[in-house]
């Protein structure tokens, strides 16, 4: 788990850092987003942004989840978040599910081609302001906003290998 302020920490009650992501949270299972919880964000955090990606995808880093404007008072996300452009708490989903073409909203769990296990990185960014981005924004647009408003980052990673043939 990485951190820019030494105390910001991201974890999941569903799996330990570096461990196997349970099938229920993958494309082979129910494809439910995993529960996440965090602590130690800077005191001036005004919102959070989350990106989950697969750096081991054959064509380049594959984006599986983009969620931003997570309210600053939250310290956790439950399993199975709805795939709505905007959640009732004001958090917004960006576009995901691809390397160069992003056409889905909400969490899309691991489903790598058959063979080696892939790493999945969850990066939670503490930001100094809510972001003026629309639901469905691209991960590139989100990264540009994070570059301006980022305070700290916490990371969690998991692995998954599919049982299906490639």
N, C-alpha and C positions, 0 to 999 in steps of 0.2 A: 504494500500500500504506500503510494507516494504522497507527499504533502509538501506544499511550499511554505507552510508556517510551522511545521513540526508537530502539530497536534490534530489537524483535520484528519478524520478517520472514517472510512466507509466500510461497511460489512453487510453480510446477509445472514439471516438465521437459516437459510436454506443450504448454504455451502460455505466452506472456508476459503480464504484467499488461495488461489492456485489449485483448488480441488475440482472435482467433477461437478458440473451443473446437473441437478436432477432432471430426469427426462420430462417431468411435468412442465418444466420451464423451457422446453425445446420444441422444435417443429415436429419431432417424433411423438411428442406427448400432447398435452393440452395447450401448449404454446402460451402459458401464462407468464407474465412478467414476474421475476422473483421479488420477494420482499427485500427491501433495502433499508438500512438505518445508518445514521451518521452522527458524529459529534465533533466538537472542537473547531467549528467554523469561526472565522474572525467575527468579532462583536459587531462590526459595521456591515455584515452581510445583509443585503436587501433582497436577494433572490438566489436561486440555484438553477444550474443547467446540468443536464445529464446526457452523456453520449455513450452508447455501447457499440463497440465495433469488433470486427474479426480481422486482425492484422495478417492472418495466415491464409486468407482467401487467395486462390490462384491468380485472379485478375487484379489484385490490389486490395487495399483495406475495404472491407464490406461493412456498411453501416446498418445496424440492427435496431437502433432505438435513439430517438432524439426527443428530449423533453426539456422544456425551459420555462422560466417564470414560475418555478416551484416556490411557493410562499416561504419567506424566511423563518417563520415560526415552526415549520415542519421539521421533524428530525427523522422521519421515516416515510416510506412508501409501502403500501400493502401489496401483496401478491395479486396478480390479475387486474392491473389497471385497465380501465376501458380504453378502447382505441378511438377516442373522440378527438377532433381537432383541438378543442379546449375542454379541460376537465372542470367540474363544478368549483374547484378551489382556485381556478384561474390559470393553472399550469397549461401550457400549450405543447402539442406534439408537432415536431417538424417532420419532414419527409425522410423516409429511410428505406432500407431493403435494397441495397445495391452498392456498386463501386462507382459507376458513372451515371446511372439512371436511378432516380429515387421516386417511387410512385406509391408508397404505402405510408399510412399514418399509424403511429402507435408501435408498441413492442412487437418485434418479429424475432422469435427465438432461434437459437442455433439449429442449423440443418446443413452441415457441411457435406461435401461429396464423400463417398465411402473412402476409407483409408485412414490416414493419420488424424489424430486429434487436433483440433484447432483451439487457439487461445481466444478468449472473449474478454475484452477490457471494458469495465464500467468506470467512467471518469465523471466524477461529480465536481462541478466548479462552483465555488462561492463567488458571488458577484456583488458589486457595489450599487447596482440598480436593477430594476426589472428591465427586460429588453424590449425595445420597440420593433419586434419582429412579428409577422403574422403566423398563424398556424400554417403548417405546410412548408415553412421556410427550409432551405437546404442546410446541410451540415456545414458547408462552406460559409454561408451567411452567419450561422451561429458561431463558428470559430472566429470570424472577424469581430463579432460583438464581444466575445469572451476576451479577445486580445486587448480590447479597450477597457472592459469592466471587470476582468478577473482579479480576484483577491487571493484565492488559494484553490488547490486541487487535491482531491483524495481519490485513490484508485482501488479497485477490487478486480481481481481476474478469476476466471474459471475456465475449465476446459471441457470439450465435448467432442466425441467421435460418433458418427452415425453408424447404425448397424446395417443400413441399406447399401446395396451395391451402387457403385458410381456410374 
